[in-house]
Amino acid sequence: MAKNLKLNIKNAQLAEALSIKSIKGKKIAEEEQPEKDSKKPAKAKVVTKEPVAPTGPAKEEAPKKPRARIMAAPEEAPAAPSIEVKKEEEIAPASPPEIKKAPENPAETPIAAAVEKPAIEKALPKEEKVESKEEKPGILKPKPKEVVYEEEAPKKVQGFRDFKPPKQREVRFDARDRQGLRDLKEDEAWRKKRRFLKKQVQEEIIVRPKSLKIRLPITIKDLAQEMKLKSSQLISKLFMQGITLTLNDYLDDETTVQLLGHDFDCAITIDTSEQERLQITGKSITEEIKETNSDLLEYRPPVITFMGHVDHGKTSLIDSIRKSNVAAGEAGAITQHIGAFKTKTPSGEITILDTPGHEAFSEMRERGANVTDVVVLVIAGDEGMKEQTQEALRQAKEAKVPIVVAINKADKPTFDPQKVYRELSDNELLPEAWGGSTITVNCSALTGQGIPDLLEMLHLQAEVLELKANPQARARGTVLESEMHKGLGAVATVLVQNGTLKMGDAIVLGHFAGRVKTMHDEHGRTVNSAGPSTPVKITGLSGLVEAGSDFIVVKNEKEARELAQDRSEGYKQEQFLRSKKSAMDKLLQLNKENGEKKVLALILKADVQGSLEALKTSLSKLPTDKVRLEIVQEGIGEINESDIELAAASKALILGFHTKMKPNAEGLMKTKKVTVRLHDIIYHAVDDVRAQMTELLDKIEEQKDTGSALVKQVFKSSQLGNIAGCIVQDGMIARNNFIRVIRNKEVIWKGKLSSLKRVKEDVREVSKGFECGIVLDGFQDVKVDDVLQAYEIVYHKQEL
C-alpha cells in the first residue's frame, strides 16, 4: 500500500514538472515571435535560461497553485516533490529587481531527499545555481534572466502569465509650459524634447537717404521716418542744441530742419508746391495788376481811409462828404466799427473807410491802412495830436501810403493850426505852409468849410498814383469785417481790389469757402456785381471769416471746398501750436505765482470780429499783478444757452459787447445764477471788468484803537463769571469794540466785549474818566492792573 502511494506521488510530481516546462516553452516562443502590428510599441526580447525548479516549499505564496493530477506510474519511478511556481514581478529597465537565489544544496530539504536525483534530472531541465549575498539554507533561487533591450521598446519583463504593459501617460505642451509653471520632477513625466527649427533672420540693411524733400510743418516722428532714423536721435540732437521737443511736436522752422539734415549727412529741401497750391497764386494783388496787359486796365475810384484820435471829428467829416448822419447812430458818439462807403463827389467816385479812433481799435486801423490808397489824418485844431493820432501816423508810414492832413474844428475859437504844424514837423511831416510836401487842409465838419478843398486834394493824389485795375479778371480783395447775422448766418464785408465779384461765384476766404448768394451795398440795396474799389456785404459762407483775410474767386464750388479743407488742416496745426505755447506759458506763470493770484474767468461775446479783437486788446492791457484774467471762450453773435452752461460750469462772467441775449437764455441765466454784463461802449466794458477784478481782492484789515481801561477790581458772578471793574483812562470804550488784554506789556488775549455796564445798567459806550464793568467773551482770567485796550476793525478795498 505504501509502495503504491509513493509511486503515485512520483508520477504526479513528474507530470507537474513536464507541464511547467511546456508552459515556459510557449511563453518563450511567443516572446520570440515578431510583432505583427507595427503601430504597437516594440516588445523587449528576453533571452533567459530556465532555472531549476526548487524542490522545497516556497517562502512566498503564489497567486494560484496549479493542481497536480494523480496518474498511474511504474513502481520503479521515484516520487517527485511538489513544486510551487512563483510569478515573476516586473522590473525597471534601469535596475532589474533582485531575484531570490536557491540554496546551494537542494538535497537538504525534506522533499528533495525523498526524490531520487536521476529521475528529476531526466524530467526537468538543468538550471544553474545563483549565489546571493544573503543565503538562506533550504531555498533555491533561480538565476536572473538576461534581458536585452531595444531602443524605444516598452521596458518590462514578461512573467509566466501574459499581461498588457501599463500605458505610458501622454504629456502635451500646453499653457503651463509656456508660462514655466510645470515642474518635470514633480510631475515625474517624460517629455520628448521638441526640436525647433531656427528661423533664418536676414539682417535688413538700412539705406539712409542723402537728400530729402519735405513739407513744413512736419512732426519729429514723420521727419525721423523720412530720414530712416529713430525719433530719439533727432530729439537728442535738438536737445543738445537747446530745443526741447517731444515725439509729436511740429517743426516749422526751415533752418532748424536743414541743420538736422546736415548733422545726419542728409540734404533737406523744403517742398513749397502744396503751399503754392493752397495760395492759388503766389502773386500779390499789386503784382498781378502790374503784369496785366495795359489795354485791359481801367481807372478805379481811390480808397480813402480816415484815421485819427477819438472824438476829433472823423465820422462827422464823412457825414459832411456823404450828406449823411452816421455819427448820430454811434453808441457813445464814438465809432466802434470799421465802415466802408462808396460815394459820388463833384470830382468823381471815391470809396471811404471809417476807422475807430479809440485806442482799443488799433487792429482795425491797421487793416484800413493796409488796403487804402490815401490816408486822411484828422486832427482837431483845438487839441492837436494825441496818442492815437501818432499811432495812426505810424501805421500809415508802415503801409507806405500818402498822407493828407485834415485839421478839423476850424469853426472853434480855440482853433490853432500853427500848433498842429509844429507837431507834424516833430513827427517828420513838414506841411506845405512851411515849405514841406505834406498837404494840410483846414476844414469844419459842422459848417462844411474846407470840404471841397479836401476832396479836390484827394482826387489830385489819386491822379498822381494812377490807380488802375482789371475788371475782367477774377475777383480778389480783403475781408474788412465779419459778423454772424441771425437770419443770414455768416456775413462778411469785403473790399474788391481787382476783378469783378459776381453773384454765384465760388469763393475762398482764409480757411473757409462759400458761394456768393447775396450781395448788398452800404445802403442795404442788392447788387449783382461789384467792381474794383467797391465794398459789399456777402453771404453764403461756410463759417465766420477772420477779419483781414484775403479772398479769391475759383472755378467752382468743389475746388473751393477742397482748398478750404486743406487750408483748415494747416490752420488747426497753427492753433494747436499756439494753444500749446500758451498752455506752457500759463503753467510757468502759475508756478511763478504759486497760486497766490485771484483768477477772473471771462466769456466774451461781440457783434463783429473787429469788436472782439478790440475788446481783447483792451482787457489785455489791464494790470494783472494781483488778479489774473482768463478768457474761457470768445465768440461772435448773441449770447445763447451754451454760453450760459459753460459760464455756470467754469464759474465765469459773460461780457457782451454790442450784442444781445437770446430770449431762451434769460431764463437759464436766472436758474444757473450766471452774471451777464452787456455794454455798447468799449471803455465802459473795460471799467466794469476792472471793478470785477477789484472785488475779487481781499480787503485790507486795519485795527484802529479807540480807548483803554485799567482793571481796579475783579468781581465774581454766578451768572456772568468774572466782571472786571475798570476805569477808562483814554478815549472811549463802546459795546461793539474788540478788546486786547495787556499784562506786563504783553498781549495775552484778543476777543470781543460781551457786556458793558455802568453801575447796574447796560450802556453803549463809556468815556474817559468814568468807571464801568466789563465782561469779556470767553476769557475769565482777568486780574487787577490788567489793561483792557479797545479797538475797532476797518476794512479797505485794494487797488489793482
C-alpha positions in Angstrom: 0.0 0.0 0.0 2.7 2.4 1.0 4.7 1.5 -2.1 1.7 2.3 -4.4 1.3 5.6 -2.7 4.9 6.6 -3.3 4.6 5.7 -6.9 1.5 7.9 -7.3 3.2 10.9 -5.7 6.2 10.5 -8.0 4.0 10.3 -11.1 2.2 13.4 -10.0 5.4 15.4 -9.5 6.8 14.3 -12.8 3.6 15.3 -14.7 3.6 18.7 -13.0 7.2 19.3 -13.9 6.5 18.4 -17.5 3.5 20.7 -17.7 5.6 23.6 -16.3 8.2 23.0 -18.9 5.6 23.1 -21.7 4.1 26.4 -20.4 7.5 28.0 -20.3 8.3 26.9 -23.8 5.1 28.5 -25.1 6.0 31.8 -23.4 9.4 31.9 -24.9 8.0 31.1 -28.3 5.5 33.9 -28.0 8.2 36.4 -27.0 10.4 35.4 -29.9 7.7 35.9 -32.4 8.0 39.3 -34.4 5.3 41.9 -33.8 2.7 41.9 -36.5 1.3 45.3 -35.7 3.8 48.0 -36.5 1.7 50.6 -34.7 2.1 48.8 -31.3 5.3 49.6 -29.4 8.1 47.1 -29.8 8.5 44.4 -27.2 11.7 43.6 -25.5 13.4 40.4 -26.5 14.2 38.3 -23.4 16.9 35.7 -23.5 16.6 33.5 -20.4 17.9 30.3 -19.0 15.3 28.3 -17.2 16.1 28.0 -13.6 15.9 24.7 -11.7 12.6 24.4 -10.0 13.0 24.4 -6.3 12.2 21.2 -4.6 11.3 22.6 -1.2 8.3 24.7 -0.2 8.4 28.3 -1.4 8.6 31.1 1.1 6.4 33.5 -0.8 2.9 32.4 -1.8 2.0 32.4 -5.5 -1.3 33.9 -6.6 -2.6 30.4 -7.6 -1.2 26.9 -7.2 -1.6 24.5 -10.1 -3.4 21.3 -9.2 -1.5 18.1 -9.8 -3.2 15.2 -11.4 -2.6 11.7 -9.9 -1.7 9.3 -12.6 -0.5 5.7 -12.6 3.2 5.3 -12.9 5.6 2.4 -12.8 6.7 1.3 -9.4 10.4 2.0 -10.2 9.9 5.7 -10.6 10.7 7.6 -7.5 8.2 10.1 -6.1 8.9 13.7 -7.2 8.4 16.5 -4.8 5.6 19.1 -5.3 6.9 22.5 -6.7 5.3 25.9 -6.2 6.0 28.3 -9.1 6.3 32.0 -8.1 5.0 34.6 -10.6 7.9 36.9 -11.7 7.5 40.6 -11.0 8.1 43.5 -13.4 11.4 45.0 -13.2 12.5 48.5 -14.2 14.7 48.8 -17.2 17.4 50.6 -15.5 17.8 48.4 -12.4 16.0 45.0 -12.6 14.8 43.7 -9.3 16.7 41.1 -7.4 15.6 37.5 -7.7 16.0 35.3 -4.6 18.5 32.6 -5.1 18.0 29.0 -4.2 20.2 27.2 -1.7 23.3 25.6 -3.0 22.4 22.1 -1.7 18.8 21.3 -2.7 19.0 17.9 -1.1 18.8 19.4 2.4 15.1 20.0 2.0 12.9 17.0 3.3 11.1 16.7 0.0 14.2 16.7 -2.2 15.6 14.0 -0.1 12.7 11.7 -0.9 13.1 12.2 -4.6 15.8 10.4 -6.4 18.2 12.7 -8.2 18.5 10.8 -11.5 14.7 10.8 -12.0 14.4 14.5 -11.6 17.3 15.4 -13.8 15.7 13.4 -16.6 12.3 15.1 -16.2 13.4 18.8 -15.5 15.9 21.0 -17.5 19.1 21.8 -15.8 19.4 25.2 -14.1 22.4 26.9 -12.8 22.6 27.9 -9.1 22.7 31.7 -8.4 24.6 32.8 -5.4 23.3 35.7 -3.3 24.9 37.7 -0.5 22.1 36.7 1.9 22.0 33.0 1.7 19.1 31.1 3.3 19.5 27.4 3.7 16.9 25.2 2.1 15.7 27.7 -0.6 16.6 27.5 -4.3 16.6 30.8 -6.2 16.5 30.9 -10.0 19.2 32.7 -11.9 18.1 36.2 -13.1 17.1 36.4 -16.8 19.5 38.2 -19.1 17.4 41.0 -20.7 18.4 42.7 -23.9 16.5 46.0 -24.6 15.8 47.5 -27.9 15.6 51.3 -28.4 12.2 52.8 -27.7 10.8 49.4 -26.6 8.4 49.0 -23.7 10.6 48.4 -20.7 9.1 45.4 -18.9 9.8 41.8 -18.2 7.2 39.1 -19.0 6.3 36.7 -16.3 4.8 33.3 -16.6 1.4 34.9 -17.4 0.7 37.1 -20.3 -0.5 40.7 -19.3 -0.7 44.1 -21.0 2.1 46.6 -20.2 1.0 49.8 -18.4 0.0 52.7 -20.7 2.5 55.5 -20.8 0.9 58.9 -19.9 1.0 61.3 -22.7 2.2 64.8 -21.8 1.4 67.7 -24.1 2.9 71.1 -24.3 0.3 73.5 -23.0 -0.1 77.0 -21.5 1.5 75.9 -18.2 4.7 75.0 -20.1 4.7 78.4 -21.9 4.5 80.2 -18.6 7.0 78.0 -16.9 4.6 76.6 -14.3 5.2 72.9 -14.9 7.9 71.1 -12.9 9.1 67.9 -14.6 10.4 66.5 -11.3 7.1 66.9 -9.6 5.0 65.6 -12.4 7.5 62.7 -13.0 6.6 62.8 -16.6 8.9 62.0 -19.5 8.7 64.6 -22.3 10.3 64.3 -25.7 12.3 67.4 -26.5 10.8 69.4 -29.3 13.2 70.4 -31.9 12.5 73.9 -33.1 14.0 74.9 -36.4 15.9 78.1 -36.1 14.4 80.8 -38.3 16.9 82.3 -40.6 16.6 86.1 -39.9 18.0 88.2 -42.6 19.6 91.4 -41.4 17.9 94.4 -43.1 20.4 96.8 -44.5 19.1 100.3 -43.8 19.9 102.7 -46.6 19.6 106.3 -45.3 18.8 108.9 -48.0 21.3 111.5 -48.9 18.7 114.1 -49.9 15.0 114.7 -49.0 12.2 117.0 -50.0 9.6 117.6 -47.3 6.8 120.0 -46.5 6.6 122.1 -43.4 5.3 121.9 -40.7 6.3 118.3 -40.0 6.4 116.3 -36.8 9.6 114.8 -35.4 8.2 111.4 -35.8 7.5 111.9 -39.5 10.8 113.5 -40.2 12.6 110.6 -38.5 10.7 108.2 -40.6 11.6 110.0 -43.8 15.3 110.1 -42.7 15.3 106.4 -41.7 16.3 107.3 -38.2 14.9 106.8 -34.7 13.0 109.7 -33.3 15.1 109.6 -30.1 18.2 110.5 -32.3 16.5 113.7 -33.6 15.2 114.6 -30.1 18.6 114.2 -28.5 20.2 116.2 -31.3 17.7 119.0 -30.8 18.2 118.8 -27.0 21.9 119.3 -27.5 21.1 122.5 -29.4 18.9 123.8 -26.6 15.5 122.9 -28.2 13.2 120.6 -26.0 10.6 118.9 -28.1 8.6 115.6 -27.9 7.7 113.0 -30.5 4.6 114.6 -31.8 5.8 118.2 -31.8 5.9 120.1 -35.1 9.0 121.6 -36.7 8.1 124.7 -38.8 11.5 126.4 -39.0 13.3 125.8 -42.2 16.7 126.5 -40.8 16.2 124.0 -37.9 15.2 121.2 -40.2 18.1 121.8 -42.6 20.6 121.8 -39.7 19.2 118.5 -38.5 19.7 117.0 -42.0 23.2 118.4 -42.1 24.0 116.7 -38.8 22.9 113.3 -40.2 24.5 113.8 -43.7 21.2 114.4 -45.5 20.4 117.5 -47.6 16.9 118.6 -46.9 14.9 120.9 -49.2 11.5 122.4 -48.5 8.7 121.5 -50.8 6.5 124.6 -51.4 4.4 123.1 -54.1 1.5 122.4 -51.7 1.7 125.8 -50.2 1.6 127.4 -53.6 -1.4 125.3 -54.5 -3.2 126.4 -51.3 -2.3 130.0 -52.0 -3.8 129.6 -55.5 -1.4 132.2 -56.7 1.9 133.4 -55.4 1.4 136.9 -56.7 0.0 139.8 -54.7 -2.8 142.0 -56.0 -0.4 144.8 -56.9 2.0 142.4 -58.8 -1.0 140.8 -60.6 -2.1 144.2 -61.8 1.4 145.2 -62.9 1.7 142.1 -65.0 -1.7 142.6 -66.7 -1.8 144.0 -70.2 -2.3 147.8 -70.0 -5.1 147.6 -72.6 -7.2 145.7 -70.0 -6.6 148.1 -67.1 -9.1 150.8 -66.2 -9.1 153.6 -63.7 -10.7 152.7 -60.4 -12.0 155.0 -57.6 -9.5 155.7 -54.8 -9.8 154.1 -51.4 -9.6 156.8 -48.7 -9.2 155.9 -45.1 -9.9 158.4 -42.3 -7.8 157.9 -39.3 -7.1 159.8 -36.1 -7.8 160.2 -32.4 -11.2 159.6 -30.9 -13.7 162.5 -30.9 -11.6 164.5 -33.4 -14.4 164.5 -36.0 -13.6 161.7 -38.5 -17.2 160.4 -38.8 -18.6 163.9 -38.9 -16.3 164.8 -41.9 -17.5 161.6 -43.7 -21.1 162.6 -43.0 -20.4 166.0 -44.4 -19.0 164.5 -47.6 -21.7 161.8 -48.0 -24.6 164.1 -46.8 -25.5 161.5 -44.2 -25.7 161.3 -40.5 -23.8 158.2 -39.5 -22.4 159.7 -36.3 -25.9 160.0 -34.8 -26.2 156.2 -34.7 -23.0 155.5 -33.0 -23.1 154.4 -29.4 -21.5 156.9 -27.1 -21.0 159.2 -30.1 -17.8 157.3 -31.0 -17.1 155.0 -33.9 -16.5 151.4 -32.8 -16.8 149.6 -36.2 -15.0 150.0 -39.4 -17.2 151.5 -42.0 -17.0 151.2 -45.8 -18.9 153.6 -48.1 -18.8 154.5 -51.8 -20.0 157.9 -52.6 -20.1 160.3 -55.5 -18.3 163.7 -55.4 -18.1 166.5 -58.0 -14.7 165.2 -59.0 -15.8 161.6 -59.2 -16.5 158.5 -57.1 -14.4 157.7 -54.0 -14.5 154.8 -51.5 -14.3 155.8 -47.9 -13.2 153.7 -45.0 -14.0 154.9 -41.5 -11.8 153.5 -38.7 -12.4 153.8 -34.9 -10.2 156.3 -33.1 -10.3 154.6 -29.7 -7.0 153.1 -28.6 -8.5 149.6 -28.5 -9.2 149.5 -32.2 -5.6 149.6 -33.4 -6.0 146.4 -35.5 -8.9 147.9 -37.3 -6.9 151.0 -38.1 -4.0 148.8 -39.3 -6.4 146.9 -41.7 -7.6 150.2 -43.0 -4.1 151.4 -43.6 -3.1 148.2 -45.5 -6.0 148.4 -48.0 -6.1 152.1 -48.6 -4.6 154.3 -51.3 -4.6 157.6 -49.4 -4.8 158.2 -45.6 -6.6 161.3 -44.3 -5.2 162.1 -40.9 -7.8 164.0 -39.0 -6.5 166.3 -36.2 -8.6 168.6 -34.0 -7.3 172.1 -34.3 -8.1 172.9 -30.7 -6.4 169.8 -29.2 -3.6 168.9 -31.5 -2.1 165.5 -31.9 -2.9 162.8 -29.4 -1.7 159.2 -28.7 -4.0 157.5 -31.2 -3.1 160.2 -33.8 0.6 159.3 -33.5 -0.3 155.6 -33.7 -2.4 156.1 -36.9 0.5 158.2 -38.3 2.9 155.3 -37.6 0.6 152.8 -39.2 0.2 154.9 -42.4 4.0 155.2 -42.7 4.4 151.4 -42.3 1.9 150.9 -45.1 3.8 153.4 -47.3 0.8 155.4 -48.5 0.5 159.2 -49.0 -1.0 161.2 -46.1 -3.3 164.2 -46.3 -3.8 166.0 -43.0 -7.3 167.4 -42.3 -7.2 170.0 -39.5 -10.8 169.8 -38.2 -12.9 172.1 -36.0 -11.9 175.3 -37.7 -15.1 176.9 -36.5 -14.0 176.8 -32.9 -12.4 179.9 -31.4 -9.6 177.9 -29.9 -8.6 176.6 -33.3 -4.8 176.9 -33.7 -3.3 175.4 -36.9 0.2 176.5 -36.1 0.3 174.2 -33.1 -0.6 171.3 -35.4 2.1 172.3 -37.9 4.7 172.2 -35.1 3.6 168.8 -34.0 3.6 167.5 -37.6 7.1 168.7 -38.2 8.2 167.0 -35.0 6.9 163.7 -36.5 8.7 164.2 -39.8 5.7 165.6 -41.7 6.5 169.1 -42.8 3.4 170.9 -44.0 3.2 172.8 -47.3 2.5 176.0 -45.4 6.0 175.7 -44.0 7.6 174.7 -47.3 7.1 171.0 -47.0 5.4 168.3 -49.1 2.6 167.3 -46.7 -0.9 168.5 -47.8 -2.9 170.1 -45.0 -6.5 171.4 -45.3 -8.3 173.5 -42.7 -11.9 172.3 -42.5 -15.0 172.1 -40.4 -17.5 169.2 -40.4 -20.2 171.4 -38.9 -20.1 174.3 -41.3 -18.7 172.5 -44.3 -15.7 174.8 -44.5 -12.8 173.3 -46.5 -14.6 170.1 -47.5 -14.4 170.8 -51.3 -10.7 171.6 -51.0 -10.2 168.3 -49.2 -12.0 166.4 -51.9 -10.0 168.1 -54.6 -6.7 167.3 -52.9 -7.8 163.6 -52.6 -8.6 163.3 -56.3 -5.3 165.0 -57.1 -3.4 162.4 -55.1 -5.4 159.7 -56.9 -4.4 161.0 -60.3 -0.8 161.1 -59.3 -0.9 157.5 -58.1 -2.7 156.4 -61.4 -4.9 153.8 -59.7 -5.9 151.1 -62.2 -7.4 147.6 -62.1 -8.6 144.9 -64.4 -12.4 144.5 -64.2 -12.3 141.3 -66.4 -10.0 139.4 -64.0 -11.2 137.1 -61.3 -12.1 139.0 -58.2 -9.6 139.4 -55.4 -9.7 141.6 -52.3 -9.7 141.8 -48.5 -12.2 141.0 -45.7 -12.8 144.2 -43.8 -15.2 142.9 -41.2 -17.3 139.7 -40.4 -20.3 139.1 -38.3 -22.9 136.5 -37.5 -26.4 137.5 -38.7 -29.4 136.0 -37.1 -31.2 135.1 -40.3 -28.4 135.1 -42.9 -25.6 133.3 -41.0 -22.0 134.4 -41.5 -21.8 137.8 -43.2 -18.5 139.3 -44.5 -17.9 142.9 -45.6 -15.3 142.7 -48.4 -13.5 145.2 -50.5 -12.9 144.2 -54.1 -9.4 145.4 -55.1 -9.1 143.7 -58.5 -11.6 142.0 -60.9 -15.3 141.8 -60.6 -17.2 139.8 -57.9 -20.5 138.4 -59.3 -23.5 136.7 -57.8 -23.0 132.9 -57.6 -19.1 133.0 -57.7 -17.3 130.3 -55.8 -15.0 132.0 -53.3 -12.3 131.0 -50.8 -11.8 133.3 -47.8 -9.0 132.2 -45.5 -9.7 128.6 -44.4 -13.4 128.9 -45.3 -15.3 128.5 -48.6 -18.6 129.7 -49.9 -20.7 130.6 -52.8 -22.0 134.2 -53.1 -25.7 134.0 -52.5 -26.5 137.7 -51.8 -24.6 141.0 -52.2 -25.6 144.3 -50.6 -24.1 147.8 -50.7 -23.7 150.1 -47.7 -27.3 151.2 -48.0 -28.6 147.6 -47.9 -29.5 147.5 -51.6 -29.0 144.3 -53.6 -26.3 144.4 -56.2 -25.4 141.7 -58.8 -21.8 142.6 -59.3 -19.0 144.6 -57.6 -16.1 146.0 -59.5 -12.7 147.3 -58.2 -12.7 149.6 -55.1 -16.3 148.5 -54.2 -17.2 147.4 -50.7 -20.1 144.9 -50.4 -21.6 142.6 -47.8 -21.8 138.9 -49.0 -23.5 135.8 -47.6 -23.3 132.1 -48.3 -20.1 131.4 -46.4 -19.2 128.2 -44.6 -18.1 129.9 -41.4 -17.2 133.2 -39.7 -14.2 134.6 -41.6 -11.4 136.3 -39.7 -11.2 140.0 -40.4 -8.2 140.9 -42.5 -8.2 137.6 -44.5 -7.8 137.7 -48.3 -10.5 136.3 -50.6 -10.2 135.0 -54.2 -12.7 133.6 -56.7 -12.0 130.0 -58.0 -13.5 127.9 -60.8 -16.3 126.0 -59.0 -17.6 125.3 -55.5 -16.0 121.8 -55.3 -12.5 123.3 -55.8 -13.3 125.9 -53.2 -14.3 123.3 -50.6 -11.2 121.2 -51.2 -8.9 124.2 -50.9 -10.7 125.4 -47.7 -10.4 121.9 -46.2 -6.7 121.7 -46.9 -6.2 125.2 -45.5 -8.2 124.4 -42.4 -5.8 121.5 -41.6 -2.8 123.9 -41.6 -4.9 126.3 -39.6 -5.6 123.7 -36.9 -1.9 122.9 -36.7 -1.1 126.5 -36.1 -3.8 126.8 -33.5 -2.5 123.7 -31.8 1.0 125.1 -31.6 -0.4 128.4 -30.3 -2.5 126.7 -27.7 0.4 124.5 -26.6 2.7 127.5 -26.2 0.0 129.4 -24.3 -0.7 126.5 -22.1 3.1 126.2 -21.3 3.2 130.0 -20.6 0.2 129.7 -18.3 1.8 126.8 -16.5 5.1 128.7 -16.0 3.0 131.7 -14.9 1.1 129.6 -12.3 4.4 128.1 -11.0 5.8 131.6 -10.7 2.7 132.9 -8.9 2.4 129.9 -6.6 -1.3 130.1 -6.6 -1.4 133.5 -4.8 -3.3 135.4 -7.6 -7.0 135.5 -7.9 -8.5 134.5 -11.2 -11.4 136.2 -13.1 -12.8 133.9 -15.8 -14.5 135.6 -18.7 -16.6 134.6 -21.7 -16.5 137.3 -24.4 -19.3 137.8 -27.0 -19.3 140.6 -29.6 -21.2 141.5 -32.7 -18.3 141.5 -35.2 -14.8 140.2 -35.3 -13.2 143.6 -35.1 -15.1 144.5 -31.9 -14.0 141.2 -30.3 -10.3 141.9 -31.2 -10.6 145.4 -29.7 -12.2 144.1 -26.5 -9.5 141.5 -26.1 -6.8 144.1 -26.7 -8.2 146.5 -24.1 -8.6 143.8 -21.5 -5.0 142.5 -22.0 -3.8 146.0 -21.0 -5.4 145.8 -17.6 -2.9 145.4 -14.7 -2.8 141.7 -13.6 -0.3 141.8 -10.7 -3.0 140.7 -8.2 -5.8 139.3 -10.4 -5.3 137.2 -13.5 -7.7 137.4 -16.4 -8.6 134.1 -18.1 -10.7 134.1 -21.2 -12.5 130.8 -21.3 -14.3 131.3 -24.6 -14.8 134.0 -27.2 -17.4 134.2 -30.0 -19.4 136.3 -32.3 -23.2 136.7 -32.1 -25.9 136.7 -29.4 -25.4 135.1 -26.0 -27.1 131.6 -26.2 -27.8 128.7 -23.8 -24.5 127.0 -24.4 -22.7 130.1 -23.2 -24.8 130.1 -20.0 -24.0 126.4 -19.4 -20.3 127.0 -20.0 -20.3 130.0 -17.6 -22.0 128.0 -14.9 -19.6 125.1 -15.2 -16.5 127.3 -15.3 -17.8 130.0 -12.9 -17.1 132.7 -15.5 -18.6 136.1 -16.1 -20.2 136.7 -19.5 -19.3 140.0 -21.1 -21.3 141.1 -24.1 -20.2 143.9 -26.4 -22.6 145.3 -28.9 -24.7 142.1 -28.7 -27.9 140.8 -27.0 -29.1 137.8 -25.2 -31.4 135.3 -26.7 -34.9 135.0 -25.0 -34.5 131.3 -24.1 -31.1 132.1 -22.5 -32.5 134.6 -20.0 -34.5 132.0 -18.0 -31.5 129.7 -17.9 -29.3 132.6 -16.7 -31.6 133.1 -13.7 -31.7 129.4 -12.9 -27.9 128.9 -13.1 -27.3 132.2 -11.4 -24.8 133.4 -14.0 -23.7 137.0 -14.2 -24.0 138.6 -17.6 -22.8 142.2 -18.4 -23.8 143.9 -21.7 -22.1 147.1 -22.9 -22.2 149.2 -26.0 -19.2 151.4 -25.2 -15.8 149.8 -25.0 -14.3 151.8 -22.2 -17.5 151.1 -20.1 -16.9 147.4 -20.6 -13.2 147.7 -19.6 -14.1 149.7 -16.5 -16.7 147.0 -15.5 -14.1 144.3 -15.8 -11.7 146.3 -13.7 -14.3 146.7 -11.0 -14.9 142.9 -11.0 -11.2 142.3 -10.6 -11.1 144.7 -7.7 -13.9 142.9 -5.9 -12.0 139.6 -6.0 -9.2 141.1 -4.0 -9.3 140.5 -0.2 -10.0 143.7 1.8 -7.1 145.0 3.9 -7.8 144.9 7.6 -6.9 147.9 9.8 -7.1 147.9 13.6 -7.9 151.4 14.9 -7.6 152.0 18.7 -10.5 153.8 20.4 -9.6 153.7 24.1 -8.2 151.8 27.1 -9.3 151.0 30.7 -7.4 149.8 33.8 -8.8 146.9 35.9 -9.2 148.1 39.5 -11.0 145.1 41.0 -12.4 141.7 39.8 -15.9 140.7 40.9 -17.2 137.1 40.7 -20.7 136.5 39.4 -22.5 133.1 39.3 -24.2 134.0 36.0 -21.7 136.2 34.1 -18.4 134.9 35.6 -15.6 137.4 36.4 -16.5 141.0 36.0 -13.7 143.5 35.6 -14.3 146.7 37.4 -12.4 149.3 35.3 -11.8 153.0 34.9 -11.5 154.4 31.4 -8.1 156.0 31.1 -8.1 157.1 27.5 -10.5 157.6 24.7 -13.8 155.7 24.8 -14.9 152.1 25.1 -18.0 151.0 23.1 -20.0 147.9 23.3 -19.2 146.8 19.7 -15.4 147.2 20.3 -12.8 144.4 20.3 -10.6 144.1 23.4 -6.9 143.3 23.9 -5.9 142.2 27.4 -2.4 143.5 28.1 -0.5 142.2 31.1 3.1 143.1 31.8 3.2 144.9 28.4 2.3 141.7 26.6 -1.0 140.9 24.8 -2.3 137.7 26.3 -5.8 137.7 24.7 -7.8 139.2 21.9 -11.6 139.0 21.5 -15.0 140.6 21.7 -16.6 142.5 24.5 -19.6 140.6 25.9 -21.2 143.1 28.3 -20.6 146.8 29.2 -22.3 148.2 32.3 -22.2 151.3 34.4 -23.5 150.7 37.9 -26.3 148.3 37.1 -27.4 149.4 33.7 -26.2 148.4 30.3 -24.6 151.2 28.3 -23.4 151.6 24.7 -20.2 153.4 25.5 -18.2 154.8 28.4 -16.0 157.9 28.1 -12.7 158.8 29.7 -12.7 159.2 33.5 -15.8 157.0 34.2 -15.9 153.7 35.9 -17.6 150.6 34.3 -17.9 146.9 34.5 -16.6 144.8 31.5 -17.3 141.2 30.8 -15.1 139.6 28.2 -16.5 136.9 25.8 -14.6 133.7 26.5 -11.9 135.0 28.9 -12.3 134.7 32.7 -8.6 135.1 33.8 -8.8 138.8 34.4 -6.6 140.2 37.1 -6.1 143.5 38.8 -3.9 146.1 37.0 -4.6 144.5 33.6 -5.1 147.0 30.8 -8.1 146.5 28.5 -7.4 148.2 25.2 -10.4 148.7 22.9 -10.1 148.8 19.1 -12.3 148.6 16.0 -11.5 146.9 12.7 -11.8 148.9 9.5 -11.6 147.2 6.0 -10.1 149.0 3.0 -10.5 147.9 -0.6 -7.4 147.0 -2.6 -6.5 148.5 -5.9 -5.1 146.7 -8.9 
